[in-house]
Amino acid sequence: MTLACRKLLGNVLNCQQLAHAGLLLAKYLKNQDDANASKNDLLKKAKTAFDEQLYEKVFHRWKEITSSDFQRSFEVDGRMIVGLGASNVLETGITLHHTYGVPYIPGSSLKGLCSHYCDEVFGKQFDESFKRDKILHTMIFGNQNSAGCVDFHDAWIVPGSLQGCLHLDVMTPHHTDYYEKGAAAPTDFDDPNPVSFLSVTGKFLVVLSCRENTEHAKTLVNLVWKILRLALRYEGIGGKTAGGYGYGRLLPLPTPPQPAREPLAKGTLKKLTRLTKKEAEALKKKILFRDDEGNPCIVPSKIEDEVKKLAPNPNDTVVLEYDSEQKQGDQVFLMFRLPIQNTAN
C-alpha cells in the first residue's frame, strides 16, 4: 500500500519542479540502497529547490518588521551545518525553514551558544556574575523561574546568499562497528563508510530584541552582541565545529547609501555652532536641518535668525556639517559648521 501511494504521488508531483528543499528531503526518497545512490541524487536536487523570488519578498518583510530591533549580519567562514543529528529519513539532517524550505539558524541555537560562552568564558575569566544562575546571566538569558530580557530570533539567510548556499558534503567514519555495536577495538584496517550530507554557506540576518525599552536594557543587548560575536568566532555554531564547521563573523549591517549633498551656494561662509545632545534629539517636532550623515538636527534659538535667512520656507533644508564633539562640565556639545550668508557681497 505504501509503495503504491509513493508511485502515485511520484506521478502527480514532479520533484524536479519542487521549490521546497525540506519537503523534497522528507518525502521524496525513492529507496535506500547500499550505495546511497538515491540519497545522493536527492541531496543534489535539494541544492537548488528554492523559490528565490518568493523568499526575497518574505525576507524583506521580516527585516522591516524587526527594523526597530537590533540587527547584525553573520557571515559563515567556510561551511556550517545546523541540525545534523536531527531525526531524519536520510540519516543526516539539516535545519530548513518549515514554510519556505531555506536554511536558517534557530534562535534557540544562538541563545544556547551565547549562554554557554557567557558561562564558560566570561564567567571564568572576567566576572562570576556571568556564570549560569548568577545575576547577569539570569538577567540576560533567564532561568526556569523567569524569562531573560533579551530575545533571540531565528537568523534568516540573506536572499543574495540563497543561490548556491547548499553544498553536498561527506564524512567518512572508519569504525562503525566499534561505535555502534561496541565490537573489537578500532584498527587502521577498518573500512571507511562514506555518509553524504548537506552543509551551508552564506550570510544570515541575526536579530535581537529587548523586553524593556530602557538604556539599561540596551546596554545589556550591546553586551550580548559582544558575547555572541566572540562565541561565533571562536566556538562555532551547529555540528562538526571540531572539524572547522560553523565559524564566522558577526558584522554590523551595511548602512544604506546617503543622498548626495547639494553644494553650498556661491558666496557663503561656514560658521561653527554647537548643539547639545538634548537639543539634537528634540527635532522630532520640526525638521529643518540634517547633518552630513542625514540625521535630523534642531536649530537653537540663538541662531534662529540666521536660519531664517537661509531657509525662509519651513520645508527648506540646509546641510549642517558635523565637526567634532566637545565637553564642558557635564554637558556634551556636538559641533557643526553652519553655512551663513556672506554679507560682504
Summary of the structure (lengths in Angstrom):
residues: 345
radius of gyration: 28.2
end to end distance: 95.2
largest distance: 98.2
contacts: 924
relative contact order: 0.12
helix: 37%
strand: 23%
